[in-house]
C-alpha cells in the first residue's frame, strides 16, 4: 500500500496555553509521530510519503495536487485535541477529492477514541501505538478486511463506531528510527536553536511523577536503550547533517544510569553534536551535569512552575525552592544554560504571588523563561475539576463540533483569564528586557538567523502581543529561512524527492 501522511498548519486558539507571539516563535518541529508511522509502514513493505504542509506553507490545493500525482491508497493524520477542528477540515477536503480512506492517530485518540472517529471524515483510528495497528490494518485492507482482528483499531461498520482490544504496549526499543528521509530537515528550528541542521528526538515515553497539570503524570515509563538512542543520533548526524538535537522526553534524566550511558555513548562516538533536554531539578547534580556537558548538552529546560512553595505543593510538584536554586547553580557551574518553565494562574495564584515568582525567576539568572497559562488539558486532574465545575466536558464537545471555541475557565484561581493574559505578557517583557540580560544574550548569538529570530520575537512581544488573547485565523509560525521554504515548496509541487 501507499501511505501519505499530511501535517497541516494550525490557527491560534482562544484556549492556547501560550501567548500568540510565543506560539509564533516557538519553533517549526519535524512531525515525529508521522515519521514514526511511515517508518513502521515502510518496514512492513509499504510505500510512504510525508507532506509537512505547516513548515512548507502549503495550501490544501497544493497538497491535493501533489497527492494526485503520488496516488496514495490511504491518508494519515495526527490529531491533537487543541487542533482537532482544522485537521478535520483537511481530512474532509482531501478525502472528498481523492476518495480514499483516512486513518488518524495521536494524543486525542487516547482521550476520545470513539468520538474522534465518529465525526465525518476519518475511517480508521489508531488509539495507542501504530507499531502493530498500522501493519495489521494494511494487511487487512489488502486482504480479507477483517478489521475486528486488528489490535488497537477504531473503525466504522454499518454506521457504528467499533473499537478492538489493544494487544500490548510495545517495547520502545522495537521501533525503527523515524523516517527523517521524508522530511525537509534543513527547515526545522526552535526559538533557542544555535546550530543547523536541527531536529527533535524522543527517547522515552511516560513519566512516573504526578504533577497535576500534566497529562503524562503516572504514565508507564518506556525508554529506548542507550545503544538505540546513540544509534539514532549517529544516523541524524551522518545521514541528515544534523548538529543540534532537542530531546522531547517528559524527563530525560529519570533513569540516571541510562542518562550516563547515553552520554558515554555520545562521547565515545566522537560526534560534534549539541543537544538539549527536559528534566526535574531533583534529578541532576554536579557529577551528572558535567558528564552531560562533556557529551554536548548545551541547554536544560527545567519545570520550575512557581517561586511560591505553597503553590508548588498544590501542583504536586514534589520539589522545593532550595532544590531549584541548587540545581540551577550547578547547571550554570557545569557550563550548561538553564531555562525555566513557569505557570501563570496556578491554584492559589494572585497578582502578588506571581510578582514574587517573577522576582524569584530573575534571581535565578536563567537564560530564558517560558510563562504558560495553566490550562485544563485533557486527562489531567484540572480537566476533571473543570468538568465537575462546569457540568460538561468542553474538549469532548469541541471535537464533536457542538460548541464554539472559547477560553477555558480556571476555577482553581480567583484571577480572571484577562488578568492572566496581561500578567503573562508583562512577565515576558520584564524578564527579557533587562539591559544586562539583553547584552549578555546579544554577545552569545552565534548566527545572523538566530539574532533575527530573537530580535523579531522580542519586538513583536512588546508591540504586537495583545493584552487579551484573540483568535487568529491567519496565524503562521515564524519561518527560519523563507527562501529555502519556497525552494522546498516548489520541489513538493513538482514531485521532486527531498
C-alpha positions as CSV (number, residue, x, y, z in Angstrom):
1,X,0.0,0.0,0.0
2,X,0.9,3.6,-0.4
3,X,0.5,5.7,2.7
4,X,0.6,9.5,2.6
5,X,0.8,11.4,5.9
6,X,-0.1,15.1,6.0
7,X,0.9,17.5,8.7
8,X,-1.4,20.5,8.4
9,X,-0.9,24.1,9.6
10,X,-2.7,25.4,12.7
11,X,-4.6,28.5,13.7
12,X,-4.1,30.3,17.0
13,X,-6.8,29.2,19.5
14,X,-8.5,31.0,22.4
15,X,-7.8,28.0,24.6
16,X,-4.0,28.0,23.9
17,X,-1.7,27.9,26.9
18,X,0.9,30.1,25.3
19,X,0.6,33.7,24.1
20,X,0.3,34.2,20.4
21,X,3.8,35.6,19.9
22,X,5.3,32.8,21.9
23,X,3.4,30.3,19.8
24,X,4.6,32.0,16.6
25,X,8.3,31.8,17.6
26,X,8.1,28.5,19.5
27,X,9.5,26.6,16.6
28,X,9.0,24.6,13.5
29,X,9.5,21.0,14.5
30,X,9.5,17.8,12.5
31,X,6.2,15.8,12.8
32,X,8.0,13.0,14.5
33,X,4.8,10.9,15.2
34,X,4.1,10.8,11.5
35,X,7.7,10.0,10.7
36,X,7.5,7.0,13.0
37,X,4.2,5.8,11.4
38,X,5.9,6.0,8.0
39,X,9.0,4.1,9.2
40,X,6.7,1.4,10.6
41,X,4.8,1.2,7.4
42,X,8.0,1.1,5.3
43,X,9.5,-1.7,7.4
44,X,6.3,-3.7,6.7
45,X,7.0,-3.3,3.0
46,X,4.7,-0.3,2.1
47,X,5.5,3.0,0.4
48,X,5.2,6.2,2.4
49,X,5.2,9.9,2.0
50,X,5.1,12.8,4.4
51,X,3.9,16.3,3.4
52,X,4.8,18.8,6.1
53,X,2.3,21.4,4.9
54,X,2.8,23.5,8.0
55,X,6.5,24.1,7.6
56,X,6.3,24.5,3.8
57,X,3.2,26.8,3.9
58,X,1.3,24.6,1.5
59,X,-2.4,25.1,0.9
60,X,-4.9,22.3,0.8
61,X,-4.9,22.7,-3.0
62,X,-1.1,22.4,-3.1
63,X,-1.2,19.2,-1.2
64,X,-4.1,17.8,-3.2
65,X,-2.1,18.3,-6.5
66,X,0.9,16.5,-5.0
67,X,-1.2,13.6,-3.8
68,X,-2.9,13.2,-7.1
69,X,0.5,12.7,-8.7
70,X,1.7,10.3,-6.0
71,X,-1.6,8.3,-5.9
72,X,-1.7,7.1,-2.3
73,X,-4.0,4.3,-1.2
74,X,-4.7,5.8,2.3
75,X,-4.1,9.1,4.1
76,X,-2.7,9.5,7.6
77,X,-3.2,12.4,10.0
78,X,-2.1,13.2,13.6
79,X,-5.0,14.6,15.7
80,X,-4.3,16.7,18.8
81,X,-7.2,17.9,20.9
82,X,-6.3,21.6,20.5
83,X,-6.0,21.4,16.7
84,X,-8.7,18.8,16.0
85,X,-11.0,21.0,14.0
86,X,-8.7,22.4,11.4
87,X,-7.1,19.0,11.0
88,X,-10.5,17.6,10.4
89,X,-11.1,20.3,7.7
90,X,-8.0,19.0,5.9
91,X,-9.2,15.4,6.3
92,X,-12.6,16.2,4.8
93,X,-11.2,18.2,1.9
94,X,-8.6,15.7,0.8
95,X,-10.8,12.7,1.3
96,X,-13.6,14.3,-0.8
97,X,-11.2,14.9,-3.7
98,X,-9.2,11.7,-3.5
99,X,-11.9,9.3,-2.4
100,X,-9.6,7.1,-0.3
101,X,-9.8,6.0,3.3
102,X,-8.2,8.0,6.2
103,X,-6.6,6.8,9.3
104,X,-5.9,9.1,12.2
105,X,-3.8,8.8,15.4
106,X,-2.3,11.0,18.0
107,X,-2.9,12.1,21.6
108,X,-6.6,12.9,21.1
109,X,-7.4,9.3,20.4
110,X,-6.2,8.3,23.9
111,X,-8.7,10.7,25.4
112,X,-11.7,10.5,23.0
113,X,-11.1,7.4,20.9
114,X,-14.6,6.7,19.5
115,X,-15.6,10.4,19.4
116,X,-12.6,11.1,17.2
117,X,-13.7,8.6,14.5
118,X,-17.4,9.2,14.9
119,X,-17.2,12.5,13.1
120,X,-17.4,12.8,9.3
121,X,-14.0,12.2,7.6
122,X,-11.9,9.6,9.4
123,X,-12.4,5.9,8.6
124,X,-10.0,4.4,11.0
125,X,-8.3,5.4,14.2
126,X,-5.2,4.1,16.0
127,X,-5.9,4.8,19.7
128,X,-2.5,3.8,21.1
129,X,0.7,2.8,19.2
130,X,0.9,2.4,15.5
131,X,3.5,-0.3,15.9
132,X,1.1,-3.3,15.4
133,X,-2.0,-1.5,14.4
134,X,-0.8,0.1,11.1
135,X,0.8,-3.1,9.5
136,X,-2.1,-5.2,10.5
137,X,-4.6,-2.8,9.2
138,X,-2.8,-2.5,5.9
139,X,-2.7,-6.3,5.6
140,X,-6.5,-6.5,6.1
141,X,-7.1,-3.7,3.6
142,X,-5.2,-5.7,1.0
143,X,-6.8,-8.9,2.1
144,X,-9.9,-10.1,3.9
145,X,-10.8,-6.7,5.6
146,X,-11.3,-8.4,9.0
147,X,-10.9,-5.2,10.9
148,X,-12.1,-6.8,14.1
149,X,-8.8,-8.7,14.2
150,X,-6.6,-5.6,14.1
151,X,-5.4,-4.7,17.6
152,X,-5.9,-1.1,18.8
153,X,-8.1,-0.1,15.9
154,X,-11.2,2.1,15.8
155,X,-13.3,1.7,12.7
156,X,-16.8,2.2,11.3
157,X,-19.1,-0.6,10.4
158,X,-22.8,-0.3,9.4
159,X,-22.9,3.2,10.8
160,X,-21.4,2.2,14.2
161,X,-18.0,3.0,15.6
162,X,-16.3,-0.1,16.9
163,X,-13.1,-0.5,18.9
164,X,-10.9,-3.6,19.1
165,X,-8.8,-4.6,22.2
166,X,-5.3,-3.3,22.3
167,X,-2.8,-6.2,22.4
168,X,0.2,-4.7,24.1
169,X,2.3,-1.5,24.6
170,X,5.4,-2.5,22.6
171,X,8.9,-2.0,23.9
172,X,10.0,1.4,22.6
173,X,13.3,-0.2,21.6
174,X,11.5,-2.2,18.9
175,X,10.5,0.9,17.0
176,X,12.5,1.8,13.9
177,X,14.1,5.2,13.8
178,X,11.7,7.9,12.4
179,X,11.6,8.3,8.6
180,X,13.5,11.6,8.6
181,X,14.4,11.0,4.9
182,X,10.9,12.0,4.1
183,X,11.2,15.4,5.9
184,X,12.8,18.8,4.9
185,X,15.3,18.7,7.7
186,X,17.0,21.9,6.8
187,X,13.9,23.9,7.7
188,X,13.4,23.0,11.3
189,X,14.4,25.2,14.2
190,X,13.2,26.3,17.7
191,X,13.5,29.6,19.4
192,X,16.8,28.7,21.1
193,X,18.4,26.9,18.1
194,X,22.0,27.8,17.6
195,X,23.2,25.2,15.0
196,X,21.9,23.6,11.8
197,X,20.5,21.2,10.9
198,X,18.2,20.8,13.9
199,X,15.8,18.0,14.9
200,X,14.0,16.6,17.9
201,X,14.2,13.1,19.3
202,X,12.0,11.2,21.7
203,X,13.9,8.5,23.7
204,X,11.4,7.5,26.3
205,X,7.6,7.5,26.9
206,X,5.8,8.3,30.1
207,X,6.6,9.9,33.5
208,X,6.5,8.4,37.0
209,X,5.7,11.7,38.7
210,X,2.2,13.1,39.2
211,X,2.2,16.8,38.6
212,X,-1.5,17.8,38.5
213,X,-1.2,20.0,35.4
214,X,0.5,17.4,33.2
215,X,-1.2,14.8,31.0
216,X,1.7,12.4,31.4
217,X,1.5,12.1,35.2
218,X,1.9,8.5,36.4
219,X,2.1,7.0,32.9
220,X,4.3,4.0,32.3
221,X,7.9,4.7,31.7
222,X,9.1,3.1,28.4
223,X,12.6,4.0,27.4
224,X,14.8,3.2,24.4
225,X,18.2,1.7,25.3
226,X,21.3,3.9,25.3
227,X,22.6,2.0,22.3
228,X,19.4,2.6,20.3
229,X,19.5,6.3,21.2
230,X,23.1,6.8,20.3
231,X,22.5,4.9,17.0
232,X,19.7,7.4,16.1
233,X,22.0,10.3,17.0
234,X,24.6,8.9,14.7
235,X,22.1,8.5,11.9
236,X,20.9,12.1,12.4
237,X,24.5,13.4,12.3
238,X,25.8,11.4,9.3
239,X,22.8,11.0,7.1
240,X,20.9,14.3,7.7
241,X,23.7,16.6,8.7
242,X,22.1,17.3,12.0
243,X,24.2,19.2,14.5
244,X,21.6,20.1,17.2
245,X,19.0,17.9,18.8
246,X,16.3,18.7,21.4
247,X,15.2,15.6,23.4
248,X,11.5,15.9,23.8
249,X,11.2,13.3,26.6
250,X,9.0,14.3,29.5
251,X,12.1,13.7,31.7
252,X,15.4,12.8,30.1
253,X,17.2,12.1,33.4
254,X,14.6,9.9,35.1
255,X,16.9,6.9,34.9
256,X,20.4,8.1,35.9
257,X,22.3,5.0,34.7
258,X,20.6,5.3,31.3
259,X,21.4,9.0,31.1
260,X,25.1,8.3,31.9
261,X,25.2,5.5,29.4
262,X,23.8,7.8,26.6
263,X,26.4,10.5,27.5
264,X,29.2,7.9,27.4
265,X,28.0,6.7,24.0
266,X,27.9,10.2,22.6
267,X,31.4,10.9,23.9
268,X,32.8,7.7,22.5
269,X,31.2,8.3,19.1
270,X,33.2,11.5,18.8
271,X,30.2,13.3,17.2
272,X,30.3,17.1,17.5
273,X,26.6,17.5,18.3
274,X,24.8,19.9,20.7
275,X,21.7,18.9,22.5
276,X,19.1,20.0,25.0
277,X,16.7,18.1,27.2
278,X,14.0,18.5,29.9
279,X,14.3,17.2,33.4
280,X,13.5,17.8,37.1
281,X,15.7,19.8,39.4
282,X,15.9,16.9,41.8
283,X,17.4,14.5,39.1
284,X,20.6,16.4,38.5
285,X,23.8,17.1,40.4
286,X,27.3,18.4,39.6
287,X,28.7,15.0,38.6
288,X,25.9,14.2,36.1
289,X,25.7,17.7,34.8
290,X,29.5,17.7,34.0
291,X,29.1,14.4,32.2
292,X,26.2,15.8,30.2
293,X,28.2,18.9,29.3
294,X,31.1,16.7,28.1
295,X,28.6,14.8,25.8
296,X,27.4,18.0,24.2
297,X,24.5,19.1,26.4
298,X,24.1,22.9,25.9
299,X,20.7,23.6,27.4
300,X,18.4,22.1,30.0
301,X,14.7,23.0,30.4
302,X,13.5,22.8,34.0
303,X,9.9,22.7,35.0
304,X,10.0,25.2,37.9
305,X,6.4,26.4,37.8
306,X,6.4,28.8,40.7
307,X,8.5,30.7,43.2
308,X,6.0,30.1,46.0
309,X,6.4,26.8,47.9
310,X,2.7,26.6,48.8
311,X,1.8,26.7,45.1
312,X,4.4,24.1,44.2
313,X,2.8,21.8,46.8
314,X,-0.7,22.4,45.4
315,X,0.6,21.5,42.0
316,X,2.0,18.3,43.5
317,X,5.4,19.2,42.0
318,X,7.4,17.4,44.7
319,X,10.3,19.9,44.8
320,X,11.3,22.9,46.9
321,X,12.8,26.3,46.3
322,X,16.2,25.2,47.7
323,X,16.4,22.4,45.2
324,X,15.6,24.7,42.4
325,X,18.4,27.2,43.4
326,X,20.9,24.4,43.8
327,X,20.1,22.7,40.5
328,X,20.2,26.0,38.5
329,X,23.6,27.0,40.1
330,X,25.0,23.5,39.4
331,X,23.8,23.7,35.8
332,X,25.5,27.0,35.2
333,X,28.6,25.8,37.0
334,X,28.8,22.9,34.6
335,X,28.6,25.3,31.6
336,X,25.1,24.4,30.6
337,X,22.5,27.1,30.0
338,X,19.4,26.6,32.3
339,X,15.9,27.6,31.0
340,X,12.8,27.6,33.2
341,X,9.2,26.8,32.6
342,X,6.8,28.8,34.8
343,X,3.0,28.6,35.1
344,X,0.6,31.6,35.4
345,X,-2.7,31.1,37.1
346,X,-1.9,28.2,39.3
347,X,-4.0,27.2,42.3
348,X,-3.8,29.9,44.9
349,X,-2.2,32.3,42.4
350,X,-2.7,36.1,43.0
351,X,-1.1,39.1,41.4
352,X,1.2,39.3,44.5
353,X,2.3,35.6,44.4
354,X,3.1,35.9,40.7
355,X,5.1,39.1,41.4
356,X,7.1,37.0,43.8
357,X,7.5,34.2,41.3
358,X,8.8,36.7,38.7
359,X,11.3,38.1,41.3
360,X,12.4,34.5,42.0
361,X,12.9,33.8,38.3
362,X,15.0,36.9,37.9
363,X,17.2,35.9,40.9
364,X,18.0,32.6,39.3
365,X,19.5,34.3,36.2
366,X,18.0,31.8,33.8
367,X,19.0,32.0,30.2
368,X,15.3,32.2,29.1
369,X,12.0,31.6,30.8
370,X,8.7,30.5,29.4
371,X,5.5,31.6,31.1
372,X,2.5,29.4,30.2
373,X,-1.1,29.8,31.3
374,X,-2.2,26.9,33.4
375,X,-4.8,25.2,31.2
376,X,-7.1,22.2,31.9
377,X,-5.5,19.8,29.4
378,X,-7.3,16.5,28.7
379,X,-6.5,13.6,31.1
380,X,-5.2,15.9,33.8
381,X,-6.8,16.4,37.3
382,X,-7.6,20.0,36.4
383,X,-9.5,18.8,33.4
384,X,-11.6,16.6,35.7
385,X,-12.1,19.6,38.0
386,X,-13.2,21.7,35.1
387,X,-15.8,19.1,34.0
388,X,-17.1,18.8,37.6
389,X,-17.4,22.6,38.0
390,X,-19.0,23.3,34.6
391,X,-21.1,20.2,34.3
392,X,-19.9,19.3,30.8
393,X,-16.7,18.3,29.0
394,X,-15.6,21.2,26.9
395,X,-12.9,19.2,25.0
396,X,-15.4,16.4,24.1
397,X,-17.9,18.9,22.8
398,X,-15.2,20.8,21.0
399,X,-14.0,17.9,18.9
400,X,-17.6,16.9,18.2
401,X,-18.3,20.4,16.9
402,X,-21.1,21.1,19.3
403,X,-19.7,24.4,20.9
404,X,-17.8,27.5,19.9
405,X,-14.2,27.8,20.8
406,X,-13.6,29.9,23.9
407,X,-11.1,30.5,26.7
408,X,-11.4,27.8,29.4
409,X,-12.4,28.6,33.0
410,X,-9.8,28.3,35.7
411,X,-11.9,27.6,38.8
412,X,-8.7,26.9,40.9
413,X,-7.8,30.6,40.9
414,X,-9.6,33.9,41.6
415,X,-7.7,35.6,38.7
416,X,-9.6,36.2,35.5
417,X,-8.5,34.9,32.1
418,X,-7.9,38.6,31.1
419,X,-5.7,39.2,34.1
420,X,-3.7,36.1,33.4
421,X,-3.1,37.1,29.8
422,X,-1.9,40.6,30.9
423,X,0.3,39.2,33.7
424,X,1.9,36.7,31.2
425,X,2.8,39.4,28.7
426,X,4.1,41.7,31.4
427,X,6.3,38.9,32.8
428,X,7.9,38.2,29.4
429,X,8.7,41.8,28.8
430,X,10.0,42.5,32.4
431,X,12.2,39.4,32.4
432,X,13.7,39.6,28.9
433,X,14.1,43.4,28.5
434,X,16.6,43.9,31.3
435,X,19.6,45.7,29.9
436,X,22.2,43.2,31.2
437,X,20.1,40.3,30.0
438,X,19.9,41.7,26.5
439,X,23.6,42.5,26.4
440,X,24.5,39.0,27.6
441,X,22.4,37.3,25.0
442,X,23.4,39.5,22.2
443,X,27.0,38.6,22.8
444,X,26.1,34.9,22.9
445,X,24.3,34.9,19.5
446,X,26.1,32.5,17.0
447,X,24.5,33.4,13.7
448,X,22.6,36.1,11.9
449,X,19.5,33.9,11.6
450,X,19.5,33.4,15.4
451,X,19.9,37.1,16.0
452,X,17.0,37.9,13.7
453,X,14.7,35.3,15.3
454,X,15.3,36.6,18.8
455,X,15.1,40.3,17.9
456,X,11.8,39.8,16.0
457,X,10.3,37.8,18.8
458,X,11.2,40.4,21.4
459,X,9.9,43.3,19.2
460,X,6.6,41.5,18.5
461,X,6.1,40.6,22.1
462,X,6.4,44.3,23.1
463,X,4.5,45.9,20.2
464,X,2.2,43.2,18.7
465,X,1.2,40.9,21.6
466,X,-2.3,41.8,22.6
467,X,-3.2,42.3,26.2
468,X,-6.1,39.8,25.9
469,X,-5.7,36.8,23.5
470,X,-7.9,36.7,20.4
471,X,-8.3,34.2,17.7
472,X,-6.0,34.4,14.6
473,X,-7.4,32.6,11.5
474,X,-4.2,33.6,9.6
475,X,-1.7,32.5,12.1
476,X,1.7,31.5,10.6
477,X,4.6,30.1,12.6
478,X,7.9,32.0,12.1
479,X,9.9,30.5,9.2
480,X,13.7,30.2,9.8
481,X,14.5,30.7,6.1
482,X,11.9,31.9,3.7
483,X,14.0,31.3,0.6
484,X,14.5,27.6,1.5
485,X,10.8,27.3,2.3
486,X,9.9,28.5,-1.1
487,X,12.5,26.2,-2.7
488,X,11.2,23.1,-0.9
489,X,7.6,24.2,-1.7
490,X,8.4,24.2,-5.4
491,X,10.0,20.7,-5.0
492,X,6.9,19.3,-3.5
493,X,4.6,20.9,-6.1
494,X,6.8,19.3,-8.8
495,X,7.1,16.0,-7.1
496,X,10.9,16.2,-6.7
497,X,12.3,14.0,-3.9
498,X,13.9,15.7,-1.0
